[in-house]
Amino acid sequence: MKVAYAFRRGVLYPHQDGGIGSKEHRSAFLKKAKEIGFDGIELGPNVLDQPDVATLRAELEDAGMPCVAIRGGGGFIAPRNALGAGKQWEQIIQFAAQIGAGVVNSTIGGSPAPDPRGIGTYRGERISQGSSRTAREEDYERTARGLSEAAKVAADHGLEISIEIHQNTIVDNSWTALHLLELIDQPNVGINPDLGNIYWTYDLPEESCEDAIAALAPHCNYWHCKNLYRVHIPDLEKSILLQAPIPDGDIDYRFAISAMLDADYSGYLAIEGMRLGDQFHGDLKSVAYVKSVAAELGG
């Protein structure tokens, strides 16, 4: 199983920006990522302003860390976003083709409104703004029409689109992901079954991670993986969720990897890196675990 680095912390002394930074910083960062076992890297939309995409692509590939996926795209529901969504998708697809990525991974919701209490994290709470619980069927139909057109553009470039299951969107569980996928009905569109996003959307998960991955595995073309510890506080209808390396949290990734291999999944397992502390220490642990489990299971 190929493992990509969906890094969430790009800090490496003396560079303190969370992105890929200067060429000098990138060289050291990519070298370390390769050393701990990653086979490629996922980049976010913040790289779209790169003045020389060909040079960046060569730099990544020379380091043995090619860009395998780009995060971007967006949703078609909110009126303020819908008008520019098609153009935004075309831009990210063209960039993905230029950088050599095979997948455009996207969430399909807008940003949640500010929490009036001033304390919300939009994770682990009783209510999730912008969620499937408050969505209308026309939201799925409008999104499907927009993504179907984006998928045709992506197909012209030999690219796939992966819809990430994500909090604060109309695709925040397995059944809504499968419903939208059926409406889109394009062969180059699949699901990113981010179990961590399912686990932390509400104070208590809507479904188990085992049920979710069993239902989604045959339909996946990219896969974000992170793990979490949950501390539930019933009196507050709130859960605190703390990130952990892949083998250490509450989500059973042995079960999840087994389900994906049984479905003949051949895409990347993209580890969402640690957001705090020494990311390379925690991410090394994650890479070693998923590769050992996959090898043990014949993947």
KESE-41278 format. One record per atom (N, C-alpha, C, CB): residue in one letter; x, y, z. Coordinates in steps of 0.02 Angstrom, whole numbers, padded with zeros to 5 digits, always signed. Glycine has a CB too. Layout:
N
AXYZ;...
END
This chain:
299
M+00042-00060+00000;M+00000+00000+00000;M+00044+00062+00000;M-00048+00000+00062;K+00032+00107-00046;K+00072+00168-00052;K+00047+00220-00001;K+00068+00197-00124;V+00095+00254+00031;V+00079+00300+00085;V+00099+00371+00066;V+00113+00279+00151;A+00052+00417+00067;A+00065+00487+00051;A+00065+00529+00115;A+00012+00514+00001;Y+00100+00585+00111;Y+00106+00630+00168;Y+00058+00689+00160;Y+00178+00655+00176;A+00000+00684+00193;A-00046+00740+00194;A-00027+00782+00256;A-00123+00716+00197;F+00031+00813+00251;F+00059+00846+00311;F+00016+00905+00332;F+00131+00869+00296;R+00012+00914+00397;R-00026+00969+00426;R+00018+01016+00466;R-00083+00942+00469;R+00082+01000+00470;R+00131+01042+00504;R+00195+01038+00464;R+00141+01021+00579;G+00216+01093+00434;G+00275+01093+00392;G+00334+01128+00424;G+00261+01125+00326;V+00332+01134+00490;V+00384+01171+00526;V+00447+01128+00533;V+00359+01193+00596;L+00503+01158+00516;L+00568+01126+00524;L+00620+01181+00532;L+00585+01078+00462;Y+00653+01183+00588;Y+00698+01238+00605;Y+00747+01253+00548;Y+00737+01223+00669;P+00758+01318+00533;P+00730+01378+00565;P+00665+01402+00535;P+00781+01433+00563;H+00638+01365+00487;H+00577+01386+00453;H+00517+01375+00499;H+00567+01347+00386;Q+00473+01425+00505;Q+00417+01420+00552;Q+00349+01424+00518;Q+00422+01475+00603;D+00347+01429+00453;D+00284+01429+00417;D+00260+01357+00410;D+00291+01464+00347;G+00194+01348+00412;G+00168+01281+00407;G+00165+01252+00337;G+00100+01279+00436;G+00181+01292+00286;G+00177+01269+00217;G+00242+01237+00194;G+00160+01327+00171;I+00251+01233+00128;I+00312+01200+00103;I+00370+01248+00100;I+00299+01171+00034;G+00357+01314+00109;G+00411+01362+00119;G+00459+01370+00062;G+00448+01343+00178;S+00518+01395+00079;S+00570+01409+00030;S+00600+01344+00004;S+00624+01453+00060;K+00637+01350-00051;K+00668+01291-00080;K+00716+01257-00031;K+00706+01309-00143;E+00753+01298+00008;E+00800+01270+00056;E+00764+01231+00110;E+00842+01326+00088;H+00708+01258+00133;H+00669+01222+00183;H+00637+01159+00154;H+00614+01267+00212;R+00611+01165+00093;R+00579+01107+00062;R+00627+01048+00055;R+00551+01125-00007;S+00689+01063+00037;S+00738+01010+00026;S+00747+00968+00089;S+00805+01039+00004;A+00755+01002+00146;A+00764+00965+00209;A+00700+00930+00230;A+00787+01013+00264;F+00643+00963+00220;F+00578+00934+00239;F+00564+00872+00198;F+00522+00986+00230;L+00573+00876+00133;L+00559+00819+00089;L+00607+00761+00103;L+00565+00840+00015;K+00670+00777+00116;K+00719+00724+00131;K+00698+00686+00193;K+00788+00755+00141;K+00677+00722+00246;K+00656+00689+00307;K+00592+00649+00297;K+00645+00740+00363;A+00545+00676+00259;A+00483+00640+00246;A+00497+00575+00208;A+00434+00683+00206;K+00542+00577+00161;K+00560+00517+00123;K+00594+00466+00168;K+00606+00535+00064;E+00637+00490+00212;E+00673+00445+00257;E+00626+00405+00302;E+00722+00485+00300;I+00571+00436+00323;I+00528+00400+00369;I+00476+00356+00332;I+00492+00448+00414;G+00478+00356+00265;G+00441+00306+00229;G+00384+00329+00185;G+00415+00260+00275;F+00375+00394+00176;F+00322+00417+00132;F+00341+00409+00058;F+00305+00491+00147;D+00289+00395+00017;D+00300+00382-00054;D+00279+00440-00098;D+00262+00320-00075;G+00248+00491-00069;G+00225+00549-00107;G+00196+00599-00059;G+00173+00529-00161;I+00175+00656-00085;I+00150+00710-00043;I+00085+00738-00070;I+00203+00765-00036;E+00042+00759-00025;E-00019+00795-00043;E-00008+00869-00029;E-00081+00768-00002;L-00029+00912-00075;L-00021+00984-00066;L-00090+01017-00065;L+00022+01014-00122;G-00093+01074-00031;G-00155+01112-00027;G-00160+01166-00078;G-00163+01141+00042;P-00216+01201-00080;P-00226+01253-00132;P-00180+01313-00124;P-00298+01276-00130;N-00144+01318-00067;N-00099+01374-00058;N-00039+01372-00105;N-00074+01375+00014;V-00030+01317-00141;V+00025+01313-00189;V+00006+01339-00258;V+00050+01241-00195;L-00057+01358-00267;L-00079+01379-00333;L-00043+01441-00359;L-00153+01393-00331;D-00015+01480-00314;D+00020+01541-00335;D+00094+01530-00350;D+00012+01594-00283;Q+00114+01466-00353;Q+00184+01452-00369;Q+00200+01479-00439;Q+00197+01376-00365;P+00253+01519-00445;P+00268+01549-00510;P+00294+01500-00562;P+00319+01604-00501;D+00324+01445-00539;D+00354+01397-00585;D+00335+01326-00564;D+00432+01405-00587;V+00278+01303-00589;V+00252+01238-00569;V+00298+01182-00592;V+00182+01228-00597;A+00327+01189-00651;A+00371+01136-00677;A+00431+01126-00632;A+00393+01153-00748;T+00459+01181-00607;T+00517+01176-00563;T+00498+01143-00497;T+00547+01245-00550;L+00441+01161-00469;L+00418+01130-00407;L+00405+01056-00417;L+00355+01165-00382;R+00374+01038-00473;R+00361+00968-00487;R+00427+00929-00491;R+00321+00960-00552;A+00476+00956-00526;A+00540+00922-00532;A+00574+00914-00464;A+00587+00961-00580;E+00568+00965-00423;E+00598+00963-00356;E+00567+00907-00314;E+00590+01031-00321;L+00501+00902-00316;L+00467+00850-00278;L+00485+00780-00304;L+00391+00860-00283;E+00485+00773-00369;E+00499+00707-00398;E+00572+00687-00388;E+00483+00708-00473;D+00618+00735-00392;D+00688+00720-00380;D+00701+00697-00308;D+00732+00781-00396;A+00659+00721-00262;A+00665+00702-00192;A+00630+00636-00178;A+00636+00756-00148;G+00599+00606-00229;G+00562+00544-00219;G+00496+00555-00184;G+00603+00495-00181;M+00471+00617-00185;M+00409+00635-00152;M+00362+00670-00201;M+00422+00679-00090;P+00341+00637-00254;P+00298+00670-00303;P+00232+00691-00273;P+00285+00625-00363;C+00203+00744-00301;C+00136+00765-00279;C+00085+00715-00307;C+00120+00838-00303;V+00049+00682-00263;V+00001+00631-00284;V-00071+00656-00280;V+00009+00569-00242;A-00082+00710-00243;A-00150+00736-00236;A-00147+00811-00219;A-00190+00698-00182;I-00198+00846-00241;I-00206+00917-00226;I-00273+00926-00191;I-00202+00961-00290;R-00273+00962-00135;R-00336+00980-00102;R-00363+01044-00134;R-00326+00989-00025;G-00427+01044-00148;G-00456+01104-00179;G-00525+01090-00205;G-00411+01130-00234;G-00548+01133-00248;G-00615+01125-00276;G-00666+01166-00239;G-00636+01051-00275;G-00709+01134-00199;G-00758+01170-00161;G-00829+01152-00178;G-00749+01243-00171;G-00876+01184-00144;G-00946+01166-00150;G-00986+01212-00196;G-00978+01166-00083;F-01048+01192-00209;F-01091+01227-00256;F-01157+01250-00224;F-01107+01183-00316;I-01161+01246-00157;I-01225+01259-00124;I-01235+01332-00108;I-01231+01217-00061;A-01188+01361-00070;A-01195+01430-00048;A-01194+01477-00108;A-01139+01449+00001;P-01243+01523-00114;P-01247+01567-00172;P-01183+01608-00183;P-01305+01614-00164;R-01150+01629-00129;R-01091+01670-00136;R-01032+01631-00165;R-01072+01701-00070;N-01034+01564-00159;N-00981+01522-00185;N-00998+01490-00251;N-00965+01468-00135;A-01062+01479-00264;A-01083+01439-00321;A-01062+01469-00388;A-01157+01431-00320;L-01066+01535-00394;L-01052+01566-00459;L-00979+01555-00481;L-01066+01641-00455;G-00934+01556-00432;G-00864+01547-00450;G-00838+01477-00443;G-00822+01593-00410;A-00882+01431-00423;A-00859+01363-00408;A-00831+01327-00469;A-00916+01323-00378;G-00866+01334-00526;G-00843+01300-00587;G-00774+01323-00607;G-00891+01312-00643;K-00763+01389-00604;K-00697+01416-00622;K-00644+01393-00572;K-00699+01492-00624;Q-00663+01390-00509;Q-00616+01367-00457;Q-00596+01294-00469;Q-00648+01374-00387;W-00644+01253-00489;W-00629+01183-00503;W-00583+01177-00564;W-00694+01144-00515;E-00596+01216-00616;E-00553+01214-00674;E-00481+01233-00657;E-00580+01260-00729;Q-00474+01283-00614;Q-00407+01305-00594;Q-00370+01251-00557;Q-00412+01368-00551;I-00403+01219-00509;I-00369+01168-00469;I-00354+01106-00511;I-00411+01149-00408;I-00398+01090-00557;I-00386+01032-00601;I-00326+01045-00646;I-00448+01017-00644;Q-00322+01104-00675;Q-00265+01120-00718;Q-00199+01119-00678;Q-00274+01189-00749;F-00201+01144-00617;F-00140+01143-00577;F-00121+01071-00560;F-00150+01183-00512;A-00170+01030-00543;A-00156+00959-00526;A-00123+00924-00586;A-00220+00923-00506;A-00148+00938-00645;A-00119+00907-00705;A-00047+00931-00715;A-00161+00924-00767;Q-00034+00995-00704;Q+00033+01022-00714;Q+00083+00994-00663;Q+00032+01097-00710;I+00061+00984-00601;I+00106+00961-00548;I+00113+00885-00549;I+00081+00984-00480;G+00071+00851-00588;G+00076+00778-00594;G+00035+00739-00545;G+00146+00759-00587;A-00011+00772-00509;A-00054+00737-00462;A-00107+00697-00499;A-00087+00786-00413;G-00127+00641-00470;G-00178+00600-00502;G-00248+00612-00475;G-00161+00529-00494;V-00252+00647-00418;V-00316+00655-00384;V-00325+00727-00361;V-00321+00607-00323;V-00385+00753-00370;V-00405+00815-00337;V-00453+00795-00281;V-00439+00867-00387;N-00432+00808-00219;N-00473+00791-00161;N-00509+00853-00136;N-00429+00760-00104;S-00574+00847-00125;S-00612+00907-00107;S-00666+00893-00056;S-00643+00937-00169;T-00675+00941-00011;T-00736+00944+00029;T-00787+00985-00012;T-00723+00976+00100;I-00851+00976+00003;I-00900+01008-00041;I-00949+01051-00001;I-00938+00956-00080;G-00926+01079+00055;G-00968+01124+00094;G-00935+01191+00102;G-00983+01094+00161;G-00973+01239+00130;G-00945+01304+00145;G-00922+01308+00216;G-00996+01357+00131;S-00894+01364+00235;S-00871+01374+00304;S-00931+01383+00350;S-00824+01434+00309;P-00928+01354+00411;P-00983+01363+00458;P-00985+01435+00484;P-00977+01315+00516;A-01045+01455+00506;A-01051+01522+00535;A-01015+01525+00602;A-01126+01540+00544;P-00994+01584+00623;P-00960+01589+00688;P-01004+01564+00745;P-00939+01662+00701;D-00973+01531+00793;D-01009+01507+00851;D-01025+01567+00896;D-00968+01452+00889;P-01089+01581+00908;P-01106+01640+00949;P-01079+01635+01020;P-01181+01649+00951;R-01064+01574+01043;R-01038+01567+01111;R-00963+01584+01113;R-01049+01497+01137;G-00932+01583+01055;G-00861+01598+01052;G-00816+01542+01074;G-00847+01657+01093;I-00843+01482+01084;I-00802+01428+01109;I-00801+01367+01063;I-00826+01407+01177;G-00839+01370+01009;G-00847+01311+00967;G-00784+01292+00928;G-00903+01322+00919;T-00774+01228+00921;T-00719+01203+00879;T-00746+01173+00815;T-00678+01152+00917;Y-00814+01167+00810;Y-00847+01134+00753;Y-00831+01060+00750;Y-00828+01168+00688;R-00808+01033+00805;R-00795+00961+00810;R-00819+00938+00879;R-00719+00944+00799;G-00846+00879+00881;G-00864+00850+00945;G-00921+00884+00980;G-00806+00850+00989;E-00966+00917+00943;E-01022+00952+00973;E-01088+00920+00952;E-01021+01026+00954;R-01142+00938+00987;R-01208+00908+00973;R-01234+00928+00905;R-01258+00926+01026;I-01216+00989+00882;I-01239+01015+00819;I-01180+01027+00773;I-01279+01080+00828;S-01186+01007+00710;S-01135+01021+00660;S-01166+01065+00606;S-01106+00954+00629;Q-01143+01126+00601;Q-01171+01173+00552;Q-01154+01150+00481;Q-01144+01244+00564;G-01202+01160+00436;G-01191+01140+00366;G-01192+01066+00354;G-01127+01167+00343;S-01220+01028+00401;S-01216+00955+00398;S-01271+00924+00356;S-01218+00927+00468;S-01266+00859+00348;S-01318+00822+00311;S-01385+00822+00348;S-01296+00751+00298;R-01383+00832+00413;R-01446+00831+00452;R-01492+00889+00433;R-01430+00834+00527;T-01463+00943+00409;T-01503+01001+00390;T-01505+01012+00314;T-01476+01064+00424;A-01475+00965+00276;A-01472+00973+00204;A-01539+00954+00171;A-01415+00929+00175;R-01549+00983+00112;R-01607+00967+00071;R-01585+00925+00011;R-01644+01031+00047;E-01631+00889-00017;E-01613+00848-00075;E-01587+00891-00132;E-01674+00807-00098;E-01614+00951-00139;E-01589+00995-00193;E-01516+01015-00182;E-01633+01057-00198;D-01493+01014-00120;D-01422+01028-00107;D-01378+00973-00138;D-01409+01032-00031;Y-01400+00912-00133;Y-01363+00856-00163;Y-01367+00859-00239;Y-01388+00789-00137;E-01426+00875-00264;E-01435+00877-00337;E-01393+00933-00368;E-01509+00887-00354;R-01393+00992-00336;R-01353+01048-00362;R-01279+01032-00359;R-01369+01113-00323;T-01258+01002-00304;T-01188+00983-00296;T-01168+00930-00348;T-01174+00956-00226;A-01212+00882-00359;A-01198+00829-00407;A-01190+00857-00477;A-01253+00776-00406;R-01232+00905-00496;R-01226+00935-00563;R-01159+00970-00571;R-01284+00985-00575;G-01139+01008-00520;G-01076+01043-00524;G-01017+00996-00526;G-01068+01090-00466;L-01018+00944-00485;L-00962+00897-00482;L-00960+00853-00545;L-00967+00853-00420;S-01017+00839-00574;S-01018+00801-00636;S-00982+00838-00691;S-01090+00785-00657;E-00994+00903-00696;E-00959+00944-00746;E-00884+00948-00731;E-00989+01014-00750;A-00867+00956-00667;A-00797+00958-00648;A-00762+00892-00664;A-00789+00975-00573;A-00799+00837-00655;A-00770+00771-00668;A-00754+00762-00742;A-00818+00717-00646;K-00795+00791-00785;K-00782+00786-00857;K-00718+00824-00875;K-00841+00813-00897;V-00709+00883-00845;V-00647+00921-00856;V-00587+00881-00830;V-00651+00990-00822;A-00595+00852-00771;A-00540+00813-00742;A-00523+00752-00786;A-00560+00789-00671;A-00574+00720-00813;A-00562+00662-00855;A-00522+00680-00917;A-00628+00630-00876;D-00532+00740-00943;D-00493+00762-01001;D-00419+00768-00985;D-00519+00830-01026;H-00403+00777-00921;H-00333+00782-00898;H-00309+00716-00868;H-00326+00838-00847;G-00350+00664-00871;G-00330+00600-00842;G-00331+00599-00766;G-00263+00581-00866;L-00373+00641-00735;L-00374+00648-00663;L-00438+00619-00633;L-00367+00720-00643;E-00433+00601-00569;E-00491+00579-00530;E-00509+00633-00479;E-00477+00512-00496;I-00572+00633-00460;I-00597+00676-00406;I-00617+00632-00348;I-00657+00721-00430;S-00595+00652-00288;S-00614+00616-00228;S-00652+00663-00182;S-00551+00586-00192;I-00712+00642-00161;I-00754+00682-00117;I-00739+00661-00045;I-00830+00673-00134;E-00712+00707-00007;E-00693+00691+00062;E-00752+00696+00109;E-00637+00738+00085;I-00763+00644+00147;I-00813+00647+00200;I-00786+00695+00254;I-00829+00576+00230;H-00826+00746+00271;H-00799+00800+00312;H-00853+00832+00354;H-00765+00853+00268;Q-00836+00852+00414;Q-00883+00888+00456;Q-00902+00955+00424;Q-00852+00901+00526;N-00961+00979+00443;N-00988+01043+00417;N-01000+01041+00342;N-00941+01099+00434;T-01014+00983+00315;T-01033+00977+00245;T-01092+00930+00239;T-00973+00952+00202;I-01122+00928+00180;I-01179+00883+00170;I-01157+00811+00160;I-01221+00906+00110;V-01091+00800+00156;V-01064+00732+00152;V-01022+00721+00214;V-01021+00721+00085;D-01055+00699+00268;D-01020+00690+00332;D-01029+00620+00361;D-01045+00742+00382;N-01053+00574+00320;N-01060+00504+00341;N-01063+00460+00279;N-01125+00494+00385;S-01067+00395+00289;S-01061+00349+00232;S-01121+00353+00186;S-01053+00278+00257;W-01182+00359+00214;W-01241+00356+00170;W-01248+00419+00128;W-01304+00347+00212;T-01229+00476+00153;T-01234+00536+00110;T-01180+00535+00056;T-01227+00600+00153;A-01121+00507+00072;A-01069+00501+00022;A-01091+00456-00035;A-01004+00474+00053;L-01122+00400-00019;L-01145+00354-00071;L-01203+00384-00110;L-01166+00287-00039;H-01245+00422-00077;H-01301+00454-00112;H-01275+00505-00163;H-01348+00489-00062;L-01228+00547-00143;L-01201+00597-00190;L-01163+00563-00246;L-01155+00646-00152;L-01126+00511-00230;L-01088+00476-00282;L-01135+00447-00335;L-01046+00420-00251;E-01192+00421-00314;E-01240+00394-00361;E-01269+00448-00406;E-01297+00358-00324;L-01281+00507-00377;L-01309+00562-00416;L-01258+00588-00467;L-01331+00619-00369;I-01195+00591-00449;I-01143+00615-00495;I-01134+00568-00554;I-01076+00624-00458;D-01128+00504-00540;D-01126+00452-00591;D-01072+00465-00644;D-01194+00447-00625;Q-01011+00476-00620;Q-00953+00484-00665;Q-00899+00434-00643;Q-00926+00558-00664;P-00868+00398-00690;P-00822+00345-00671;P-00758+00368-00637;P-00803+00306-00732;N-00741+00432-00644;N-00679+00456-00614;N-00691+00494-00548;N-00642+00502-00662;V-00749+00482-00517;V-00764+00513-00453;V-00772+00458-00401;V-00829+00556-00457;G-00738+00467-00344;G-00742+00418-00290;G-00745+00454-00223;G-00683+00370-00292;I-00736+00416-00170;I-00744+00441-00102;I-00677+00438-00065;I-00798+00401-00063;N-00666+00488-00023;N-00612+00488+00026;N-00644+00474+00093;N-00571+00556+00026;P-00637+00413+00120;P-00673+00393+00181;P-00635+00413+00244;P-00686+00318+00181;D-00629+00478+00256;D-00591+00502+00314;D-00628+00484+00378;D-00579+00579+00310;L-00608+00431+00410;L-00642+00407+00470;L-00635+00455+00528;L-00616+00338+00490;G-00579+00490+00531;G-00570+00539+00584;G-00623+00594+00581;G-00501+00570+00580;N-00641+00614+00521;N-00693+00666+00513;N-00761+00640+00535;N-00696+00690+00441;I-00776+00578+00523;I-00838+00549+00547;I-00837+00546+00623;I-00849+00478+00517;Y-00780+00528+00651;Y-00774+00517+00723;Y-00781+00581+00763;Y-00708+00484+00739;W-00758+00637+00735;W-00758+00699+00775;W-00813+00749+00755;W-00691+00732+00769;T-00856+00732+00708;T-00908+00779+00687;T-00955+00797+00745;T-00949+00750+00629;Y-00978+00746+00782;Y-01026+00757+00837;Y-00996+00736+00904;Y-01091+00718+00823;D-01032+00753+00958;D-01009+00731+01024;D-01009+00655+01029;D-01053+00762+01079;L-01058+00625+00996;L-01060+00552+00990;L-01067+00535+00915;L-01120+00520+01031;P-01025+00492+00887;P-01026+00479+00815;P-01094+00453+00791;P-00971+00430+00796;E-01111+00472+00730;E-01173+00447+00700;E-01169+00374+00682;E-01190+00487+00638;E-01109+00351+00666;E-01100+00281+00646;E-01031+00259+00668;E-01108+00272+00568;S-01022+00194+00673;S-00956+00169+00692;S-00909+00174+00633;S-00960+00096+00718;C-00845+00179+00648;C-00795+00181+00594;C-00794+00115+00555;C-00726+00195+00622;E-00808+00060+00590;E-00810-00005+00556;E-00867-00008+00506;E-00817-00061+00608;D-00926+00015+00525;D-00983+00015+00479;D-00968+00061+00419;D-01047+00037+00514;A-00938+00118+00433;A-00925+00167+00380;A-00876+00139+00329;A-00898+00232+00410;I-00820+00112+00351;I-00769+00090+00303;I-00792+00028+00265;I-00703+00075+00340;A-00832-00014+00297;A-00858-00073+00262;A-00905-00052+00205;A-00895-00119+00311;A-00944+00000+00216;A-00991+00023+00165;A-00955+00062+00110;A-01044+00067+00196;L-00902+00098+00127;L-00871+00144+00079;L-00813+00114+00040;L-00846+00204+00115;A-00780+00064+00067;A-00718+00038+00037;A-00723+00024-00038;A-00698-00024+00072;P-00776-00006-00063;P-00778-00019-00136;P-00783+00042-00180;P-00836-00064-00151;H-00794+00101-00150;H-00807+00161-00189;H-00752+00214-00180;H-00874+00191-00169;C-00695+00195-00150;C-00644+00244-00131;C-00589+00249-00184;C-00614+00225-00064;N-00564+00310-00193;N-00507+00320-00238;N-00451+00362-00205;N-00529+00353-00302;Y-00460+00380-00142;Y-00408+00415-00104;Y-00428+00407-00031;Y-00401+00492-00125;W-00379+00414+00016;W-00396+00397+00085;W-00355+00437+00135;W-00385+00323+00097;H-00387+00485+00168;H-00356+00521+00224;H-00361+00479+00287;H-00389+00590+00234;C-00306+00474+00323;C-00306+00437+00386;C-00276+00479+00442;C-00267+00371+00378;K-00312+00483+00497;K-00287+00512+00559;K-00321+00475+00616;K-00299+00590+00564;N-00292+00479+00676;N-00323+00445+00732;N-00332+00494+00790;N-00282+00384+00754;L-00380+00477+00834;L-00401+00523+00886;L-00418+00486+00950;L-00461+00564+00862;Y-00408+00519+01006;Y-00436+00498+01069;Y-00497+00542+01084;Y-00383+00503+01127;R-00550+00510+01108;R-00611+00547+01126;R-00619+00550+01202;R-00674+00514+01093;V-00633+00610+01227;V-00652+00619+01297;V-00721+00651+01297;V-00600+00664+01336;H-00772+00610+01312;H-00841+00633+01308;H-00862+00664+01375;H-00888+00575+01290;I-00894+00723+01372;I-00919+00758+01431;I-00994+00763+01423;I-00885+00829+01439;P-01032+00714+01448;P-01104+00712+01436;P-01141+00774+01460;P-01134+00652+01470;D-01122+00802+01516;D-01158+00859+01544;D-01154+00920+01497;D-01130+00877+01612;L-01101+00924+01457;L-01092+00979+01411;L-01112+00961+01340;L-01019+01002+01411;E-01134+00898+01330;E-01149+00873+01263;E-01090+00889+01216;E-01215+00904+01235;K-01032+00872+01238;K-00969+00891+01204;K-00918+00836+01212;K-00942+00958+01233;S-00878+00827+01158;S-00820+00783+01162;S-00758+00822+01145;S-00829+00722+01115;I-00705+00810+01182;I-00639+00836+01166;I-00602+00782+01129;I-00600+00859+01231;L-00574+00799+01071;L-00540+00749+01031;L-00467+00769+01021;L-00575+00739+00962;L-00422+00724+01037;L-00350+00736+01035;L-00319+00691+00983;L-00318+00725+01104;Q-00279+00721+00938;Q-00248+00681+00886;Q-00193+00637+00914;Q-00220+00727+00831;A-00186+00578+00885;A-00134+00531+00904;A-00106+00499+00840;A-00162+00476+00953;P-00046+00470+00843;P-00022+00431+00786;P-00071+00375+00769;P+00048+00401+00801;I-00069+00352+00709;I-00119+00304+00683;I-00128+00242+00728;I-00098+00281+00614;P-00076+00211+00756;P-00089+00151+00795;P-00115+00164+00866;P-00026+00111+00800;D-00117+00227+00887;D-00128+00241+00958;D-00198+00267+00976;D-00079+00289+00981;G-00238+00288+00929;G-00303+00317+00945;G-00359+00266+00949;G-00320+00368+00894;D-00421+00291+00950;D-00480+00249+00958;D-00500+00212+00895;D-00538+00290+00983;I-00482+00238+00836;I-00503+00208+00773;I-00460+00147+00758;I-00499+00259+00715;D-00493+00092+00742;D-00458+00028+00728;D-00437+00027+00655;D-00504-00033+00745;Y-00375+00045+00641;Y-00351+00047+00572;Y-00332-00022+00546;Y-00293+00094+00566;R-00323-00070+00588;R-00314-00138+00563;R-00378-00161+00527;R-00296-00188+00620;F-00435-00147+00559;F-00499-00163+00527;F-00507-00123+00463;F-00558-00148+00576;A-00491-00059+00465;A-00502-00016+00407;A-00458-00036+00349;A-00488+00057+00425;I-00395-00050+00362;I-00349-00071+00308;I-00372-00138+00279;I-00277-00077+00334;S-00396-00182+00323;S-00422-00247+00299;S-00480-00237+00251;S-00443-00290+00359;A-00525-00192+00269;A-00583-00179+00226;A-00562-00151+00159;A-00632-00131+00261;M-00515-00105+00160;M-00493-00073+00097;M-00457-00124+00053;M-00447-00014+00112;L-00415-00166+00082;L-00380-00216+00042;L-00429-00267+00014;L-00326-00251+00084;D-00479-00285+00053;D-00530-00332+00030;D-00568-00304-00029;D-00577-00351+00086;A-00574-00238-00033;A-00608-00205-00089;A-00560-00190-00147;A-00641-00141-00065;D-00498-00218-00142;D-00447-00208-00194;D-00428-00135-00204;D-00472-00237-00261;Y-00428-00098-00150;Y-00408-00028-00154;Y-00334-00023-00173;Y-00420+00008-00086;S-00320+00018-00224;S-00251+00024-00249;S-00226+00097-00247;S-00247-00002-00320;G-00264+00141-00215;G-00243+00211-00211;G-00197+00223-00152;G-00303+00256-00207;Y-00186+00287-00138;Y-00142+00307-00083;Y-00179+00308-00017;Y-00112+00375-00097;L-00144+00285+00035;L-00164+00297+00103;L-00127+00360+00124;L-00149+00235+00151;A-00163+00414+00134;A-00131+00479+00148;A-00137+00495+00222;A-00164+00535+00107;I-00080+00494+00256;I-00079+00507+00328;I-00081+00581+00341;I-00017+00475+00360;E-00133+00603+00377;E-00136+00673+00399;E-00088+00680+00457;E-00209+00694+00420;G-00034+00716+00446;G+00019+00720+00495;G-00003+00754+00560;G+00078+00758+00467;M+00038+00744+00611;M+00025+00774+00676;M+00026+00850+00670;M+00076+00751+00729;R-00020+00882+00704;R-00027+00954+00700;R+00014+00991+00753;R-00100+00973+00708;L+00036+00957+00804;L+00075+00987+00858;L+00136+00945+00873;L+00031+00996+00921;G+00186+00977+00903;G+00245+00940+00925;G+00290+00919+00867;G+00225+00879+00963;D+00331+00869+00879;D+00377+00843+00829;D+00338+00798+00781;D+00437+00805+00861;Q+00315+00826+00725;Q+00273+00787+00680;Q+00309+00726+00652;Q+00249+00830+00623;F+00374+00731+00642;F+00410+00675+00612;F+00413+00615+00659;F+00480+00696+00593;H+00415+00628+00724;H+00415+00572+00773;H+00349+00534+00770;H+00427+00599+00844;G+00293+00572+00773;G+00228+00540+00771;G+00212+00510+00703;G+00175+00588+00789;D+00232+00544+00650;D+00215+00521+00582;D+00257+00460+00563;D+00226+00577+00532;L+00318+00454+00589;L+00358+00394+00579;L+00321+00334+00608;L+00428+00401+00611;K+00294+00343+00667;K+00256+00289+00700;K+00196+00269+00657;K+00233+00312+00770;S+00163+00318+00628;S+00104+00304+00586;S+00123+00266+00523;S+00069+00368+00568;V+00176+00289+00489;V+00198+00256+00427;V+00218+00183+00441;V+00257+00294+00395;A+00258+00173+00493;A+00281+00106+00509;A+00222+00059+00523;A+00329+00107+00569;Y+00172+00085+00558;Y+00115+00044+00575;Y+00074+00024+00514;Y+00070+00081+00624;V+00056+00073+00472;V+00012+00056+00415;V+00048+00010+00366;V-00013+00120+00380;K+00113+00021+00357;K+00149-00023+00310;K+00156-00093+00338;K+00219+00007+00295;S+00166-00099+00404;S+00173-00166+00432;S+00107-00203+00431;S+00199-00161+00504;V+00052-00168+00446;V-00014-00201+00444;V-00032-00220+00373;V-00067-00155+00473;A-00020-00175+00325;A-00035-00192+00255;A+00005-00252+00231;A-00021-00132+00210;A+00069-00254+00249;A+00111-00311+00229;A+00086-00376+00260;A+00184-00299+00249;E+00067-00372+00323;E+00042-00430+00358;E-00022-00457+00326;E+00030-00414+00431;L-00062-00410+00300;L-00126-00429+00270;L-00120-00444+00195;L-00177-00375+00281;G-00060-00438+00169;G-00048-00455+00099;G-00057-00397+00053;G-00094-00509+00079;G-00053-00334+00079;G-00062-00276+00037;G+00000-00237+00023;G-00111-00231+00068;
END
